[in-house]
Amino acid sequence: MDRRKAIKRIGASFGAITISSGVISLVQSCNSSRTNKELNFFSKNEINFLDRIFEIIIPETESPGANSLNLSKFVDAYVAKNISTEDQKNLNVMIEEFITMILSSENKESIKDVENKTLEKYFSDHIDNGSMIAANGKNYSQICNLFREMAVNSYKASEYVLINKLGFVSIPGYYDGNVDI
């Protein structure tokens, strides 16, 4: 299991999000009210964790945050449909190891018991810092960078951002064939 290659492939996949009919249908399906029973890939525990991490990355301000835009549901659908089975397994293992490291460091039973400030500390300690090694000897900077990449690219592909920030129009504007030359 080569985790570096898996993270690079997953990251490249999220970086390659383009405005296509498939991505737009994913965005529209994530805007409807769905329950955690309809998750495609992640477990309920992992989705709750991703919700919290994504809200740390993209908080609610005058524009909607990660939870309001259901970014974790988009990521769930995207990973289920576009990532290979081997990379999906590696992603699950990495997320579970990261959660386990946080739980063991904080002496907690569930990730729900860990405060958001504490999660933010673990996230910020490992992101963009390739030399930060956890107590178990593993480097979690790659998975933290992947979380950030997932959140940011999903945010940029959300319907709210496309329409309100980027001026995306799904149907081309008015066409007037009678133009003076």
PEWOVEN-V90587 format. One record per residue. RES is the residue in one small letter. OMEGA is omega in degrees with one decimal (NA if undefined). Layout:
[[RES;OMEGA] [RES;OMEGA]]
This chain:
[[m;-179.7] [d;-173.4] [r;-179.9] [r;179.4] [k;179.5] [a;-179.8] [i;178.7] [k;179.6] [r;179.1] [i;178.6] [g;178.3] [a;178.1] [s;178.4] [f;178.0] [g;-177.3] [a;179.1] [i;176.3] [t;-178.9] [i;176.8] [s;-178.7] [s;178.5] [g;179.2] [v;179.8] [i;178.1] [s;175.0] [l;179.9] [v;-178.3] [q;179.7] [s;-180.0] [c;178.3] [n;177.1] [s;-178.3] [s;179.4] [r;176.4] [t;179.1] [n;177.1] [k;-177.3] [e;179.3] [l;-177.9] [n;-172.4] [f;-174.3] [f;173.7] [s;-179.9] [k;179.0] [n;180.0] [e;178.3] [i;177.1] [n;176.9] [f;178.8] [l;176.1] [d;-178.3] [r;179.4] [i;-179.8] [f;178.4] [e;173.8] [i;-178.0] [i;-177.9] [i;-178.0] [p;176.5] [e;175.0] [t;174.8] [e;172.1] [s;-177.2] [p;177.9] [g;-175.9] [a;-179.0] [n;179.0] [s;-178.5] [l;179.9] [n;-177.9] [l;-179.8] [s;177.7] [k;176.1] [f;179.9] [v;178.1] [d;179.9] [a;-178.2] [y;-179.3] [v;-178.8] [a;-175.2] [k;-168.3] [n;-177.8] [i;-178.9] [s;-177.1] [t;179.2] [e;179.0] [d;175.9] [q;178.5] [k;178.7] [n;179.1] [l;177.7] [n;-179.8] [v;-178.4] [m;179.2] [i;179.7] [e;177.5] [e;179.0] [f;177.9] [i;179.9] [t;178.2] [m;179.4] [i;-179.0] [l;-179.6] [s;178.6] [s;-177.5] [e;-177.6] [n;179.2] [k;179.8] [e;-175.9] [s;179.7] [i;176.9] [k;-178.9] [d;-178.3] [v;-178.7] [e;-179.5] [n;178.2] [k;179.0] [t;176.4] [l;179.7] [e;178.4] [k;179.4] [y;179.9] [f;-177.1] [s;176.9] [d;-172.9] [h;-177.1] [i;179.1] [d;-179.3] [n;-177.9] [g;-177.2] [s;-179.7] [m;-178.4] [i;179.8] [a;-178.8] [a;179.7] [n;176.0] [g;-178.2] [k;179.1] [n;-176.9] [y;-178.6] [s;-179.5] [q;-179.4] [i;176.7] [c;175.4] [n;177.6] [l;176.0] [f;-179.7] [r;179.4] [e;177.0] [m;-176.8] [a;-175.7] [v;-179.5] [n;175.8] [s;177.6] [y;-179.6] [k;179.7] [a;-179.2] [s;-177.6] [e;-179.5] [y;-177.4] [v;-179.9] [l;-175.4] [i;-172.0] [n;-177.3] [k;-174.6] [l;177.0] [g;179.9] [f;174.6] [v;-175.3] [s;176.4] [i;-179.7] [p;-177.5] [g;-177.0] [y;178.8] [y;177.2] [d;-178.6] [g;-177.9] [n;-176.1] [v;176.6] [d;-179.6] [i;NA]]
